[in-house]
């Protein structure tokens, strides 16, 4: 799962949202981190979502759609594509208009950065200013994200090549996403995804 999906799967309060968004940025054990306990819970929820996603049988089938030379980066490409598919199927998973939800996320990230892990507080203003969640609305946006990831990586990651290699499988990938996201959502203690009306609580 990627940023939009993690935000939607957060519990309906700002600390969980912060933790879920920061989950990819905060590495290692959490016990020594001086963070709000509910932010730590959010990071743990992020990690649980990732584990549920990566071990889902359908996720393994989707990774197998990537040609052999690109399979090693298939999981990364799927993470980014999943936010694109989430936008396409937004009404299936949330009763809140996507624009309202997105602005609710930005409102939380504009607030006092004190509850945020330093890793998120450093980048949040730039992300919000660039309307970063909206880029996943289009396949061109997905490709631009993968290009930036390639540039930042210390290793050679053929992310855009892998993305192009599975474009003909979009329908299968989207159906797989819907199944995986539905199962992950159901597994999270029966809680509904965070709604923007509750993000500032």
C-alpha positions in Angstrom: 0.0 0.0 0.0 1.1 3.6 -0.6 0.4 7.0 1.1 -3.2 7.5 0.1 -4.2 3.9 1.1 -2.4 4.2 4.4 -4.1 7.5 5.1 -7.5 6.0 4.3 -6.8 2.9 6.5 -5.8 5.0 9.5 -8.0 5.2 12.6 -10.2 8.4 12.6 -7.9 10.7 14.6 -4.9 12.9 13.7 -2.3 10.8 15.6 -3.2 7.7 13.7 -3.1 9.5 10.4 0.3 10.9 11.2 1.7 7.5 12.2 0.2 5.8 9.2 1.7 8.3 6.8 5.0 8.3 8.5 5.3 4.5 8.5 7.5 4.3 5.4 9.8 7.0 6.8 10.3 5.7 10.3 12.6 2.7 10.3 13.6 0.3 13.0 12.3 -0.4 16.5 9.8 2.1 18.0 10.4 1.5 21.7 13.2 4.1 22.0 11.3 6.8 20.0 9.9 9.7 22.0 6.6 9.9 20.1 3.0 10.2 21.2 1.8 6.6 21.9 -1.0 7.0 19.4 1.4 8.0 16.7 3.4 4.8 17.5 0.2 2.8 17.3 -0.3 4.4 13.8 3.1 3.3 12.6 2.4 -0.2 13.9 -0.9 -0.1 12.0 1.0 0.9 8.9 3.3 -2.0 9.3 0.4 -4.4 9.9 -1.2 -3.2 6.7 2.0 -3.8 4.8 2.3 -7.3 6.2 -1.3 -8.1 5.4 -0.8 -6.8 1.8 2.5 -8.5 1.1 1.4 -11.9 2.4 -2.0 -11.8 0.6 -2.2 -14.7 -1.9 -3.6 -12.3 -4.6 -0.6 -10.0 -4.1 1.7 -12.8 -4.9 -0.2 -13.6 -8.0 0.0 -9.9 -9.1 3.7 -9.9 -8.6 3.9 -12.9 -10.9 2.5 -10.8 -13.7 5.8 -8.9 -13.9 8.3 -10.3 -16.4 11.1 -12.2 -14.7 13.7 -9.4 -15.0 11.3 -7.0 -13.3 9.7 -9.2 -10.7 12.1 -8.1 -8.0 10.7 -4.5 -8.2 7.1 -5.6 -8.8 6.1 -5.0 -5.2 7.3 -1.4 -5.3 5.4 -0.7 -8.5 2.3 -2.3 -7.1 2.4 -0.1 -4.0 2.3 3.0 -6.2 -0.2 1.7 -8.6 -2.5 0.8 -5.7 -3.1 4.5 -4.9 -4.1 5.0 -8.5 -6.5 2.1 -8.3 -7.8 3.5 -5.0 -8.7 6.8 -6.7 -10.5 4.9 -9.4 -12.5 3.0 -6.9 -12.8 5.6 -4.2 -16.6 5.4 -3.7 -16.3 1.7 -3.0 -14.1 2.3 0.0 -15.0 5.7 1.4 -18.2 7.7 1.7 -16.2 10.9 1.8 -15.5 12.8 -1.4 -11.9 12.3 -2.3 -11.1 16.0 -2.5 -12.5 16.6 1.0 -10.5 13.7 2.4 -7.3 14.9 0.8 -7.7 18.4 2.2 -8.4 16.9 5.6 -5.0 15.0 5.4 -3.3 18.3 4.4 -4.9 20.2 7.2 -3.4 17.7 9.7 0.0 18.0 8.2 -0.2 21.8 8.2 -0.7 21.8 12.0 1.9 22.0 14.8 4.5 19.5 13.8 5.3 18.6 17.4 3.4 15.2 17.3 5.2 14.2 14.0 8.3 12.1 13.7 11.1 14.3 12.5 11.3 12.3 9.3 7.7 13.4 8.4 7.9 16.9 9.8 10.9 17.7 7.5 9.0 16.7 4.3 5.3 17.4 5.1 5.3 21.1 4.2 6.8 20.3 0.7 4.4 17.4 0.2 1.4 19.6 1.1 2.6 22.5 -1.0 3.0 20.2 -4.0 -0.5 18.5 -3.5 1.4 15.3 -3.4 -1.5 12.9 -3.0 -3.2 14.1 -6.1 -0.4 12.9 -8.4 -1.7 9.3 -8.0 -4.9 10.2 -9.9 -3.3 9.5 -13.3 -1.0 6.9 -14.8 1.3 9.7 -15.9 1.5 10.7 -12.2 2.3 7.2 -11.2 5.1 7.1 -13.8 6.5 10.4 -12.4 6.6 9.0 -8.9 8.4 5.9 -10.1 10.9 8.1 -11.9 11.6 10.1 -8.8 12.1 6.9 -6.8 14.6 5.7 -9.4 16.6 8.9 -9.1 16.7 8.8 -5.3 17.6 5.1 -5.1 21.3 4.1 -4.5 20.6 1.0 -6.5 19.5 0.6 -10.1 15.8 0.0 -10.0 14.0 -0.4 -13.3 10.7 0.8 -11.9 9.4 2.6 -15.0 10.3 -0.4 -17.2 8.5 -2.7 -14.9 5.5 -0.4 -14.8 5.3 -0.3 -18.6 5.7 -4.1 -18.8 2.4 -4.6 -16.9 0.3 -1.9 -18.4 -1.6 -4.4 -20.5 -2.6 -6.2 -17.3 -4.3 -3.2 -15.8 -7.7 -4.9 -15.4 -6.2 -7.9 -13.6 -4.1 -5.6 -11.4 -7.1 -3.4 -10.5 -9.3 -6.4 -9.7 -6.5 -7.8 -7.5 -6.2 -4.4 -5.7 -9.9 -4.3 -5.0 -9.8 -7.8 -3.4 -6.6 -7.1 -1.4 -7.8 -3.7 -0.1 -11.2 -5.1 0.8 -9.6 -7.9 2.8 -7.1 -5.6 4.5 -9.8 -3.2 5.4 -11.9 -6.0 6.9 -8.9 -7.3 8.9 -8.3 -4.1 10.7 -10.5 -4.9 13.7 -13.7 -4.1 11.8 -12.8 -0.4 11.9 -13.9 1.8 9.0 -11.2 4.0 7.3 -10.5 7.4 8.6 -12.9 10.2 7.5 -11.7 13.7 7.0 -14.3 15.0 9.4 -12.5 13.2 12.2 -8.9 13.9 11.1 -8.6 17.0 13.3 -9.7 15.4 16.5 
